[in-house]
Amino acid sequence: MAADASVSRSATGRGFKRAAGYLLLATAALAFLYPFLLSLGSTFKSRAELAASSVLPWPDEPTLRAWELVFLRSDFPLWMLNSTLVTVVATLLRLFLDALAGYSLARLRWRGRGLVFTGVLAVMAVPPIVLTVPRFLLLKELGLLNSYTGLILPLAVDAVGIFIAKQFFEGLPRELEEAARIDGANIWQTYWHVVLPLARPALVTLTILSFQATWNEFLLPLIAVRASPDHWTLPFGLSTLGKGGAGGQTWDYPVMLTGSILTIVPVAVVFVIFQRFFVRGMTTSGIKG
C-alpha cells in the first residue's frame, strides 16, 4: 500500500509539473502571438475605434473599410508583384553566388583567401544604414536608378549567406570530393554533383533568410526607385499607404495594419513550409555516420 501511494504521489507530481510546463508555454505563446492578433483585429476597426480601444484585439463594430482601401484604392497589387519579382530573382542569385563563394572559401586553396574571408566578416559588422549613400552614388553612376536591376543587383550577394555556406561546407568530409576527383570529376563537377546536393539544409536556410531579408528590404527601394512609383515594393509602398491630412501628419492605422498583415503572409508561409529544413540547416555542422 505504501509503495502504491508513493507511486501515485510521484505520478501526481509529474502530472502537475507537466501541466505547469504546458501552462507556461501557452502563456509565452500567447504573449508572442498577441501583437499579431491585435494587428489583425485592428484591421477591422474604424480609425475612431482604434484610437479609443487600441489594446483590444476584437472590434466592437467590424468594418471592411481598410481592406477595401488597400485592394481597391491603392497600388498594393503592383507593390506585391514588384516585391515578388525582386525577391524571387534576388533569392535565386543569392543561393547561387553565396554557395559558390562559400565553397571557394571553405575548400579551394588560393592566395588571399583568408583576407577575403576577413573582409566578409567585416561587412557583416557594418550596419546597412552606413551603406545607403555609397549604394545610391554607385547606382547613380551605373545608371541603375528607377529600375528593377537597381533593386536586384545590390541584393544578389550577402555576407551572411557566404558565411553560412562556408561554415557548412567546412563540415562536410573531404573524402567525398577526393573520391569524385579520383573518378575523373573536375572542380565544378565535384561541386555541382557531389557537394551541392549534400548542402540542402544550408541552402534551405539561405533561402528562408534571403527571402525574408529581401521581402522586407526598405532602404534600397528608398534610394533606388523613390522617383518611380511603378517600381515601388511593398515595404516602401506601405510607408505611404496610410498617410492623410495636411502634410501627412495623420495616419490611417487600420489601413497600414492591413497592408502589414498581407506583407507578413508570404514570409510566414515560406517559413512554415521549410521550417524543418531550416532548423536542421542551422544546427548541422557536418555529416555523421
FENRA-V896416 format. One record per residue. N is the residue number from 1. NEAR is the number of other ideal C-beta (glycine too) atoms within 12 Angstrom. Layout:
BEGIN
[[N,NEAR] [N,NEAR]]
END
This chain:
BEGIN
[[1,7] [2,8] [3,9] [4,10] [5,11] [6,12] [7,13] [8,14] [9,14] [10,14] [11,14] [12,14] [13,14] [14,14] [15,14] [16,14] [17,14] [18,14] [19,14] [20,14] [21,14] [22,14] [23,14] [24,14] [25,14] [26,14] [27,14] [28,13] [29,14] [30,16] [31,14] [32,13] [33,16] [34,17] [35,19] [36,21] [37,21] [38,27] [39,28] [40,26] [41,29] [42,37] [43,39] [44,29] [45,35] [46,24] [47,27] [48,17] [49,24] [50,34] [51,16] [52,15] [53,19] [54,20] [55,16] [56,17] [57,23] [58,18] [59,27] [60,16] [61,15] [62,18] [63,23] [64,19] [65,25] [66,38] [67,25] [68,17] [69,26] [70,32] [71,22] [72,15] [73,16] [74,29] [75,26] [76,33] [77,19] [78,21] [79,34] [80,27] [81,20] [82,35] [83,43] [84,24] [85,23] [86,42] [87,38] [88,24] [89,24] [90,39] [91,37] [92,23] [93,29] [94,40] [95,35] [96,27] [97,25] [98,41] [99,40] [100,30] [101,35] [102,42] [103,34] [104,27] [105,33] [106,32] [107,33] [108,24] [109,11] [110,13] [111,8] [112,13] [113,20] [114,14] [115,13] [116,22] [117,26] [118,16] [119,19] [120,30] [121,19] [122,14] [123,22] [124,19] [125,14] [126,17] [127,10] [128,25] [129,14] [130,13] [131,20] [132,22] [133,15] [134,17] [135,29] [136,25] [137,15] [138,20] [139,29] [140,18] [141,12] [142,16] [143,13] [144,25] [145,28] [146,22] [147,23] [148,30] [149,23] [150,33] [151,40] [152,32] [153,25] [154,35] [155,39] [156,27] [157,28] [158,35] [159,31] [160,27] [161,41] [162,37] [163,33] [164,39] [165,44] [166,34] [167,31] [168,37] [169,39] [170,26] [171,26] [172,34] [173,19] [174,19] [175,12] [176,26] [177,28] [178,16] [179,16] [180,27] [181,21] [182,12] [183,14] [184,10] [185,19] [186,14] [187,20] [188,17] [189,16] [190,28] [191,31] [192,20] [193,20] [194,29] [195,39] [196,28] [197,18] [198,27] [199,39] [200,24] [201,32] [202,43] [203,35] [204,30] [205,37] [206,44] [207,40] [208,37] [209,33] [210,41] [211,36] [212,29] [213,29] [214,41] [215,38] [216,27] [217,34] [218,28] [219,28] [220,39] [221,43] [222,28] [223,30] [224,38] [225,35] [226,24] [227,18] [228,22] [229,18] [230,17] [231,31] [232,35] [233,43] [234,39] [235,34] [236,33] [237,37] [238,35] [239,23] [240,27] [241,33] [242,30] [243,19] [244,18] [245,11] [246,7] [247,8] [248,13] [249,10] [250,15] [251,21] [252,32] [253,28] [254,37] [255,39] [256,32] [257,36] [258,37] [259,36] [260,31] [261,30] [262,32] [263,34] [264,26] [265,20] [266,25] [267,31] [268,19] [269,17] [270,26] [271,23] [272,15] [273,16] [274,27] [275,20] [276,17] [277,24] [278,27] [279,15] [280,21] [281,29] [282,21] [283,16] [284,26] [285,17] [286,20] [287,22] [288,8] [289,4]]
END
